[in-house]
Amino acid sequence: MSQQPLFTPFTIGSLKLPQRIVMAPMTRNRAGPEQVPTPLMAEYYAQRASAGLIITEATQASLQGYGYPNTPGIHTDAQVEGWRRVTDAVHARGGRIYVQMWHVGRISHPVMQPGGALPVAPSAIAAEGTLFTTEGPKAFVTPRALELAEIPGIVREFAEGARRAKEAGFDGVEVHGANGYLLDQFLRDGSNHRTDAYGGTVEKRARLLLEVTEAVAGVLGADRVGVRLSPTNPFNSMSDSDPEKTFGYAAGELSRLGLAFLHVMAPVADPRTPTLLPLIRERFRGPLMTNGGHTLQSANAVISDGLADLVAFGVPFLANPDLPERLRQGAPLNTPDKATFYGGDARGYTDYPALTA
Ligand SMILES: Cc1cc2nc3c(=O)[nH]c(=O)nc-3n(C[C@H](O)[C@H](O)[C@H](O)COP(=O)(O)O)c2cc1C
């Protein structure tokens, strides 16, 4: 069993991972007032410390980056203190933990924004459908296109968030460039219709992602920074006319930075994965993490085929605090309870049993 590729050690930057099973970032909407991480969150992450690496739920580096109720922030002293309890608890159990940092862009609503302002985006194009806000479901509004002069401020917020992440004891930062949030909104041409230095060609659309990543790397060192991308995920009304070109370019440029890893959502069941994953593997020369619908078998296969070095598990980790041990033993997995994914208390959060419980 110990010969399985998933259970061989791997090094990212200066971190030695005992195996290649990563806990994927998952928003659980359980932060306290003022978006401060709670002791319950520390317990939840500590329970999962046997992961090769934990990547936290998406965490906003500014009030403008906030879009769903009770997601944690990392822009106040109280939030840093809350996160310090989390990282201490994970490290005490021998784990490693990166914080995923986001700005939601247009995936917010005036009721969630400072001063009731419009959410911001590359272009004034609304996402379709509704959003769950602190005041219940609301239709998406048309966001305000960021002024060119505001963009350096966004980059600075991520850099400041990285400084606070270091203070909070994180081992690194994953820049959230996926799933239709601000950096992805700039990257894909369905949501970016700008005609200035941040829109039009793929070089210009990728610029904000690259500037943010470089700024975060400037604070932490590139070997403590990862980036997440989701080339084909349509979530949040996202589309791109040429994902191979867009994400091939982004992967190639990110490759120059010497990052800890690139994390690409390339679902096992997506018919475009057999084209996109090898392309990204070729363009990005550093450690590559993949995610989306993996099982023990598919995770071993993607590593032994040379297509990735690490595999992130989302829902299986949510429902199984001791996922690595269960996979190692081939033990049955707990059934996830979707009703408690987003928000609530300890139920469906810290009460999934471990094998030995
Ligand atoms: C409850 C839940 C919350 C999620 N929140 C985030 C998030 O904050 N950031 C992110 O990049 N992806 C998020 N995702 C996506 C997961 O990281 C992962 O890509 C997805 O669950 C597919 O992997 P899986 O098949 O192993 O579950 C979330 C998924 C779930 C189920």
The ligand as a Gaussian input file, in Angstrom:
#p B3LYP/6-31G(d) Opt

LIG

0 1
 C      -18.845000      23.543000       0.625000
 C      -17.852000      23.933000      -0.455000
 C      -17.212000      25.150000      -0.385000
 C      -16.253000      25.503000      -1.340000
 N      -15.568000      26.682000      -1.198000
 C      -14.508000      26.962000      -2.004000
 C      -13.659000      28.069000      -1.734000
 O      -13.808000      28.804000      -0.742000
 N      -12.635000      28.281000      -2.596000
 C      -12.408000      27.491000      -3.696000
 O      -11.479000      27.745000      -4.451000
 N      -13.197000      26.418000      -3.949000
 C      -14.215000      26.117000      -3.119000
 N      -14.960000      24.971000      -3.327000
 C      -14.567000      24.025000      -4.375000
 C      -13.660000      22.921000      -3.793000
 O      -12.405000      23.459000      -3.404000
 C      -13.413000      21.798000      -4.820000
 O      -12.858000      22.374000      -5.962000
 C      -14.682000      21.047000      -5.185000
 O      -15.378000      20.619000      -4.027000
 C      -14.375000      19.828000      -6.074000
 O      -13.501000      18.924000      -5.395000
 P      -14.075000      17.553000      -4.799000
 O      -14.734000      16.818000      -5.931000
 O      -12.880000      16.828000      -4.251000
 O      -15.066000      17.920000      -3.738000
 C      -15.957000      24.629000      -2.415000
 C      -16.650000      23.407000      -2.495000
 C      -17.570000      23.052000      -1.532000
 C      -18.257000      21.714000      -1.620000

